[in-house]
Amino acid sequence: MSTGLDAQVVVIGAGPAGSATAVHLARAGVDVVLLEKDAFPRDKVCGDGLTPRGVHQLLRMGVDITAPGWRRNRGVHVHCDGREIEVDWPDTGRYPDFGLTRSRHDFDELLARHAETTGARLRTRTKATAPLTDAAGRVVGVSATSADGEPVEYRAAIVVASDGVSARSALATGWPRDTRTPIATAARRYYRTDAFHDDDRLHLWADVSRAGDDAALPGYGWLFPLADGRINLGLGGVPHHRHGATDLRATFQQWVTRLPRQWKLEESAAESPLRSAALPMGLNRRPQYRDGLLVVGDSAGMVSPWSGEGIAQAMEAGEIAAGAVTLALTRPPGARREQALRHYPTEVDRRWRTHYRLGNLVAEQVFARYGYRPLLNPAVMGSKMTTRLLARLFAHLRS
């Protein structure tokens, strides 16, 4: 067993949550090691879309969003039962009035390399295997397998777990998720088509029917144009105890055949297999800190129960966590350091509590039963004021 270089902070996982945490820590002068089990570039099942709240976080991190690979959008184009509306992102004065798309294939690497340039020590192909704890059970580092297959230990005053849906670090400390919060499933596939070359909006469908019984999908469909000429086409659904999980693969195949033929979404235009992944929603680990370990992003169930968006929340939580950790490290180990670390879940709760509590309720009582149709009925879609309010609500642009 070799010992890795000790650090003030170890961050596990170089997705948006981990990289954002590392960026803000490194900028504050904290010695941080960022561990990533895969090599870059790597893929991730995702819609590849960022709302204005997510763009805001990229700007706060200092990411150059004018470089090649980004594609701006001005709002959403909503489809429901033959009706269509276009809704612009609101100009709030606090957030940008545009969204972005970029494939996760290189988005995650871009953020991780940005963290590296700010001073974080990035270690790819290094898989965290278990947290290290002291005699009192406090997390004091992590054991890992290095790129050459050798066991290695990284010791740190504080550990941040951003290791995704699996949440291996939290589970290894006996920290289960709250099973009352929803877990959705998303499936997406890439197609190449010139039908959306000049399209400056994201497309959302609230009228997708499930394969087999043609009941309403307890979720929605999306089509997000990318900068490289492809589109990201996908479905997301919330399972419900009355009808069980939806066969997203069969539903996706049925849905594609019902989309306009002029979009040329035939099999020959597909550029990836249909892949699916779980979306842990509703803040399923609370509080998000205990015993030297902070959880950020999917490992804390930070995907929005309103929209299924998780990137913006992951990056924002990374900034909040980094602020709490930076302050904590100015204090000696003990009660005052713990007080600073507990500010992280306190601030998450302050910013998101109402949004997530209401979202969990709506997801369980409405989306999982009837899909999004009830919120996009003719009266709503016919009112510009109402649709603008819904856009603010779903994209969490009110605070």
KAWOTA-V185744 format. One record per residue. RES is the residue in three letters. SS is DSSP state (H for helix, E for strand, C for the rest). PHI is phi in radians with two decimals (* if undefined). Layout:
BEGIN
RES;SS;PHI, RES;SS;PHI
END
This chain:
BEGIN
MET;C;*, SER;E;-1.69, THR;E;-1.84, GLY;C;-1.25, LEU;C;-1.07, ASP;C;-1.14, ALA;E;-2.47, GLN;E;-1.25, VAL;E;-2.42, VAL;E;-1.96, VAL;E;-1.92, ILE;E;-1.75, GLY;C;1.81, ALA;C;-1.87, GLY;C;-1.41, PRO;H;-0.98, ALA;H;-1.15, GLY;H;-1.16, SER;H;-1.18, ALA;H;-1.08, THR;H;-1.02, ALA;H;-1.13, VAL;H;-1.03, HIS;H;-1.20, LEU;H;-1.17, ALA;H;-1.11, ARG;H;-1.09, ALA;C;-1.48, GLY;C;1.52, VAL;C;-1.46, ASP;C;-1.40, VAL;E;-2.24, VAL;E;-1.89, LEU;E;-1.95, LEU;E;-1.75, GLU;C;-2.32, LYS;C;-1.27, ASP;C;-1.77, ALA;C;-1.65, PHE;C;-1.66, PRO;C;-1.32, ARG;C;-2.47, ASP;C;-1.65, LYS;C;-2.67, VAL;C;-1.20, CYS;C;-2.92, GLY;C;-1.38, ASP;C;1.17, GLY;E;-1.93, LEU;E;-2.16, THR;C;-1.36, PRO;H;-0.96, ARG;H;-1.14, GLY;H;-1.21, VAL;H;-1.05, HIS;H;-0.98, GLN;H;-1.20, LEU;H;-1.07, LEU;H;-1.13, ARG;H;-1.16, MET;H;-1.44, GLY;C;1.46, VAL;C;-1.38, ASP;C;-1.41, ILE;C;-1.57, THR;C;-1.70, ALA;C;-1.26, PRO;C;-1.03, GLY;C;1.89, TRP;C;-1.64, ARG;E;-2.30, ARG;E;-1.46, ASN;E;-2.39, ARG;C;-1.71, GLY;E;2.89, VAL;E;-2.17, HIS;E;-1.96, VAL;E;-1.77, HIS;E;-2.04, CYS;E;-2.78, ASP;C;0.91, GLY;C;1.46, ARG;E;-1.76, GLU;E;-2.39, ILE;E;-2.41, GLU;E;-2.02, VAL;E;-2.16, ASP;E;-1.39, TRP;C;-1.10, PRO;C;-1.21, ASP;C;-1.66, THR;C;-1.53, GLY;C;1.55, ARG;C;-1.73, TYR;C;-1.94, PRO;C;-1.05, ASP;C;-1.74, PHE;C;-2.56, GLY;E;-1.92, LEU;E;-2.40, THR;E;-2.23, ARG;C;-2.88, SER;C;-1.11, ARG;H;-1.13, HIS;H;-1.00, ASP;H;-2.09, PHE;H;-1.07, ASP;H;-1.12, GLU;H;-1.15, LEU;H;-1.00, LEU;H;-1.19, ALA;H;-1.13, ARG;H;-1.19, HIS;H;-1.12, ALA;H;-1.06, GLU;H;-1.12, THR;H;-1.21, THR;H;-1.44, GLY;C;2.19, ALA;C;-1.23, ARG;E;-1.66, LEU;E;-1.50, ARG;E;-2.17, THR;C;-1.51, ARG;C;0.93, THR;C;-2.14, LYS;E;-1.71, ALA;E;-1.19, THR;E;-1.88, ALA;E;-2.93, PRO;E;-1.26, LEU;E;-1.66, THR;E;-2.23, ASP;C;-1.59, ALA;C;-1.09, ALA;C;-1.56, GLY;C;1.56, ARG;C;-1.40, VAL;E;-1.28, VAL;E;-2.23, GLY;E;2.72, VAL;E;-2.62, SER;E;-1.61, ALA;E;-2.63, THR;E;-1.95, SER;C;-1.35, ALA;C;-1.05, ASP;C;-1.63, GLY;C;1.55, GLU;C;-1.55, PRO;E;-1.23, VAL;E;-2.58, GLU;E;-2.05, TYR;E;-2.09, ARG;E;-1.83, ALA;E;-2.70, ALA;E;-1.19, ILE;E;-2.48, VAL;E;-2.11, VAL;E;-1.98, ALA;E;-1.74, SER;C;-2.25, ASP;C;-1.67, GLY;C;1.40, VAL;C;-1.01, SER;C;-1.10, ALA;C;0.85, ARG;H;-1.05, SER;H;-1.14, ALA;H;-1.11, LEU;H;-1.09, ALA;H;-1.16, THR;C;-1.66, GLY;C;1.39, TRP;C;-1.91, PRO;C;-1.36, ARG;C;-1.46, ASP;C;-1.37, THR;C;-1.27, ARG;C;-1.40, THR;C;-1.51, PRO;C;-1.31, ILE;E;-2.19, ALA;E;-1.59, THR;E;-2.23, ALA;E;-2.12, ALA;E;-2.36, ARG;E;-2.51, ARG;E;-2.54, TYR;E;-1.67, TYR;E;-2.27, ARG;E;-1.88, THR;C;-2.70, ASP;C;-1.67, ALA;C;-1.20, PHE;C;-2.11, HIS;C;-0.99, ASP;C;-1.90, ASP;C;-1.39, ASP;C;-1.94, ARG;E;-2.39, LEU;E;-1.49, HIS;E;-1.92, LEU;E;-2.27, TRP;E;-2.03, ALA;C;-1.82, ASP;C;-2.13, VAL;C;-1.28, SER;E;-1.80, ARG;C;-1.26, ALA;C;-1.19, GLY;C;1.82, ASP;C;-2.19, ASP;C;1.02, ALA;C;-1.25, ALA;E;-1.13, LEU;C;-1.10, PRO;C;-1.33, GLY;E;3.08, TYR;E;-2.69, GLY;E;-1.90, TRP;E;-2.44, LEU;E;-2.48, PHE;E;-2.05, PRO;E;-1.20, LEU;C;-1.94, ALA;C;-1.23, ASP;C;-1.62, GLY;C;1.61, ARG;E;-1.69, ILE;E;-2.17, ASN;E;-1.80, LEU;E;-1.97, GLY;E;-2.75, LEU;E;-2.31, GLY;E;-2.33, GLY;E;-2.47, VAL;E;-1.85, PRO;C;-1.20, HIS;E;-2.33, HIS;C;-1.11, ARG;C;-1.37, HIS;C;-2.16, GLY;E;1.27, ALA;C;-1.32, THR;C;-1.51, ASP;C;-1.35, LEU;H;-1.14, ARG;H;-1.12, ALA;H;-1.16, THR;H;-1.12, PHE;H;-1.08, GLN;H;-1.07, GLN;H;-1.15, TRP;H;-1.10, VAL;H;-1.03, THR;H;-1.20, ARG;H;-1.67, LEU;C;-1.38, PRO;C;-0.92, ARG;H;-1.13, GLN;H;-1.18, TRP;H;-1.37, LYS;C;1.03, LEU;C;-1.72, GLU;C;-1.33, GLU;H;-1.03, SER;H;-1.16, ALA;H;-1.56, ALA;E;-1.23, GLU;C;-2.12, SER;C;-2.82, PRO;C;-1.27, LEU;C;-1.38, ARG;E;-2.10, SER;E;-2.28, ALA;E;-2.79, ALA;E;-1.46, LEU;E;-2.13, PRO;E;-1.32, MET;E;-1.95, GLY;C;1.30, LEU;C;1.06, ASN;C;-1.55, ARG;C;-2.29, ARG;C;-2.38, PRO;C;-1.12, GLN;C;-1.48, TYR;E;-2.51, ARG;E;-2.87, ASP;C;0.89, GLY;C;1.47, LEU;E;-2.13, LEU;E;-1.84, VAL;E;-1.96, VAL;C;-2.39, GLY;H;1.32, ASP;H;-1.07, SER;H;-1.16, ALA;H;-1.87, GLY;C;1.14, MET;C;-1.60, VAL;E;-1.14, SER;C;-1.20, PRO;C;-1.25, TRP;C;-1.39, SER;C;-2.16, GLY;C;1.46, GLU;C;-1.32, GLY;C;-2.33, ILE;H;-1.19, ALA;H;-1.06, GLN;H;-1.13, ALA;H;-1.08, MET;H;-1.22, GLU;H;-1.16, ALA;H;-1.12, GLY;H;-1.06, GLU;H;-1.18, ILE;H;-1.10, ALA;H;-1.08, ALA;H;-1.09, GLY;H;-1.10, ALA;H;-1.15, VAL;H;-1.16, THR;H;-1.03, LEU;H;-1.13, ALA;H;-1.03, LEU;C;-1.26, THR;C;-1.43, ARG;C;-1.99, PRO;C;-1.21, PRO;C;-0.96, GLY;C;2.41, ALA;H;-1.11, ARG;H;-1.25, ARG;H;-1.14, GLU;H;-1.08, GLN;H;-1.04, ALA;H;-1.15, LEU;H;-1.18, ARG;C;-1.23, HIS;H;-1.17, TYR;H;-1.02, PRO;H;-1.12, THR;H;-1.11, GLU;H;-1.26, VAL;H;-1.00, ASP;H;-1.13, ARG;H;-1.09, ARG;H;-1.35, TRP;H;-2.06, ARG;H;-0.91, THR;H;-1.11, HIS;H;-1.04, TYR;H;-1.36, ARG;H;-1.08, LEU;H;-1.16, GLY;H;-1.10, ASN;H;-1.06, LEU;H;-1.15, VAL;H;-1.14, ALA;H;-1.05, GLU;H;-1.31, GLN;H;-1.57, VAL;H;-2.07, PHE;H;-1.04, ALA;H;-1.22, ARG;H;-1.70, TYR;H;-2.18, GLY;C;1.33, TYR;C;-1.67, ARG;H;-0.96, PRO;H;-1.01, LEU;H;-1.52, LEU;H;-2.22, ASN;C;-1.34, PRO;H;-0.98, ALA;H;-1.14, VAL;H;-1.18, MET;H;-1.20, GLY;C;-1.56, SER;C;-2.01, LYS;H;-1.10, MET;H;-1.10, THR;H;-1.16, THR;H;-1.15, ARG;H;-1.17, LEU;H;-1.13, LEU;H;-1.13, ALA;H;-1.07, ARG;H;-1.10, LEU;H;-1.15, PHE;H;-1.19, ALA;C;-1.59, HIS;C;0.94, LEU;C;-1.96, ARG;C;-1.71, SER;C;-2.31
END
